[in-house]
Amino acid sequence: MIEQHFNYAKPFYEYFKIIKLDGLNYGESIKFLRVIGNKEENNKIEEIIKKSPQRIETLRQLTGGVPRTLVMLYDIFIKNNETAFEDLLKVLDDVTLLYKDRMDNLPSTLQDIVHNIAINWDGISTKELAVKTRLESKSVSSQLKQLEKYHIIEFESIGKNKIYKIKERFFNIWYLMRFGKKKDRNKVEWLVKFLTSWYDRDELNSKAKDFINSIKTKNLNENYIYYMCESFSHAGIDTYIEHTMKQTAKEDLSKQKSSFKNELSKSDVQILYEAFNLYKNDKTLEAIKLLENSKKSSGDIDFFLAHLYYKNKQYDKAEEYYLKAIKSGNNKVVNNIVLFYFEQNKKKNKAIELITQSYKNEQNFDNTITFAIIMLWNEEFEKSYAKFNEWLEYDNALESKTDISIYFTLLILKGQLYKTKEFLEIEKYQLKDRYKPIWYALMTLMQNDFPHEIKKMGSELTQSVSELLEVIEACKNKYSI
């Protein structure tokens, strides 16, 4: 019927007057949310309006400001009402004939373009659509104008480019639920977007734990279990909470004899286990492919991807995934990327910023020695010495050969020979005896001042000392003053 109205060649061309109903704006959405709940729920909304007003705008954008969709998401997530999700599925079923008819009436080329815009959920450019549909950009632009005329899509201008998305977000939700691939993120993308924008990481983990408890204590519908489980899974919750949730959901769906049991995607723990086995068997590229194809973006998966790319000497990709892991909430990765920058001898200021913040947030064994190394790299010697002395007080610090070797090697490279000697001779730590190759490498470099000390070196240390001196020589240009 849409084409009948807009196509000049059709008999009903501009025969009907179409009244366009816009969605609620930000202010109207706030007024609407204030009147649809009880007193307790309204208190929640008022707190959100006061502390995180951007969440209301996110909800409005996600729903297109359509009151019906606003109410449904409000009931599902604010009220934690499981039956609201069933109501949503029922409405989706009710509109299937209408939406299916809308799609069937479009020419195949337009159907293909709508499919790619809908599956993407977020905005997509003409260039990206041309690649996905294998059409020329001019042809895609022409077809997009038709879809605009039919009020199926809308666009937002970003500079000279236009970003297109489905105009009616409820239609987009219906399309993803009906045509999104099984075990694929895009099927639940709209729910994931809501969860990640409405809740912070701690709130998400808390909500996921509540969901696990509800599966155990309530008779939840299979649809609700499946869709919520997949949504939380892709929202970046803690790896082990996610694994527990998947196991709990699978057990319950098995009891219900539900086919959804086989549609649940693998947990991050399972994916990482498979990837690690591939890596262990020297199949690094296959491990990378497995993790990339999972379309999961948890801190642990991103961290392992960074490690794999680093081992494969794809340093730009390694950096990309180190940063993604940090963004995903894996703060343990900060130490790795800081040392990565140090090893690559680049982005010193970024490394200083990251390690300073990490140390400020929580002082621990790893970031204290890293802080000492980075300060030494930046030739802030007194700060570095203070942090190194602090780190030596940690249990097992004296046995940490790699950390001590890096620190003393860099100290020598920076020309701080007497300070290196001073540290090694601290009687309390006995580092001189524990790290004899470092001591005798230092004495080789200082033999004009201490000509007799090098004569005490045992022959068994000759090779180790020679190798250390070669490393120092090779790194002179890279790290020396």
Beta strands, then each sheet from edge to edge (+ up, - down):
strand 1: 124-125
strand 2: 153-158
strand 3: 161-166
sheet 1: 1+ 3- 2+
end
